[in-house]
Amino acid sequence: MAATDFKDYYAVLGVSKSASADEIKRAFRKLARKYHPDVNPNDKAAEAKFKEVSEAYEVLSDDDKRRKYDQFGQYWKQASQAGYQGAPGDFGGFDFGAYGSFEEFISELLGRMGTGAAPGGQRQTYSYRTPPGGTGFGSGFSGFDGGFPTGAASGSPLDQEANISLSLGEAFQGTQKRLRIGSEVVDVRIPPGAKPGTKIRLRGKGSYDPRTQQRGDVYLTVELLAHNFFQFEGDKLVCEVPIAPDEAVLGAKIEVPTPDGLVTVNVPAGIRSGQSLRLRGKGWPDRKGGRGDQLVKVLIVAPKDLTTAEKELYEKIRDQRRSNPRQSLQQITL
């Protein structure tokens, strides 16, 4: 990666390098709402900005990724995949922008750590990650063989590994990425339903050993960029939807976003905050062409700006209420 390709994720989110996790989350949510494709239809610039903001949040919201990003600069992803976990060595003297490639950086890094190069024929343990928009694995990668083998594990010394980042919409609908692989440009079709951690095997596209005339495989691991509404919990697509106290008490019909658009959901009377409703067949595509379920986590949100009439009505309810939601707490002791 050239120095000019480096993204300052702190600058992207508009926070300082000492920002707390909460500050980073607030900044992301603000920018995600501003640049979300639903708010800016057919705006390619806003879509690109949304992906950039999501990519920045994905890294800075993860303690381990953020530490490596702060430590290794523009080569944090490659160094992470190479297995460098903050190993002994003084990296403070590194000018990351002075290296034209990750190989140059690694050579200098190994020299400072007093470690020789890996023996010939040993499996490569670092690789290049495809950025959003999909360009560049670097040399050694060519072609693509689709499919999502969930249990694929690379074991050959000639195998290589890389990550490919997709937006939630791209993974749900399927997409085609144009990748620059060395000097070759390849159009890659990704079928619908990729999940975080999905493995894609590219048979016979890894490193080549001229002595044995054998070539390894390439394994791509799917990473999904953060979304401002949908999340994954295990294999389930999950979202959080706020409701008002009266809707929780009396029940209501509300509209909830799904990957297919808005649907009307019946909220039962007496629902608890944090309780989940299941939308069958509205979740993630499965490998058989069906759909999983979407879970809607309900959050009861108290209003902040009450009118005089609303406040008076709530006071009447309080004065006439007979139930005590904390009744069971009176018997609790150490």
Secondary structure, 3 states (H helix, E strand, C coil): CCHHHCCCHHHHHCCCCCCCHHHHHHHHHHHHHHHCCCCCCCCHHHHHHHHHHHHHHHHHCCHHHHHHHHHHHHHHHHHHHCCCCCCCCCCCCCCHHHCCCHHHHHHHHHHHHCCCCCCCCCCCCCCCCECCCCCCCCCCCCCCCCCCCCCCCCCCCCCEEEEEEECHHHHHHCEEEEEEECCEEEEEEECCCCCCCCEEEECCCCCEECCCCEECCEEEEEEECCCCCCEEECCEEEEEEEECHHHHHHCEEEEEEECCEEEEEEECCCCCCCCEEEECCCCCECCCCCECCEEEEEEECCCCCCCHHHHHHHHHHHHHCCCCCCHHHHHCCC
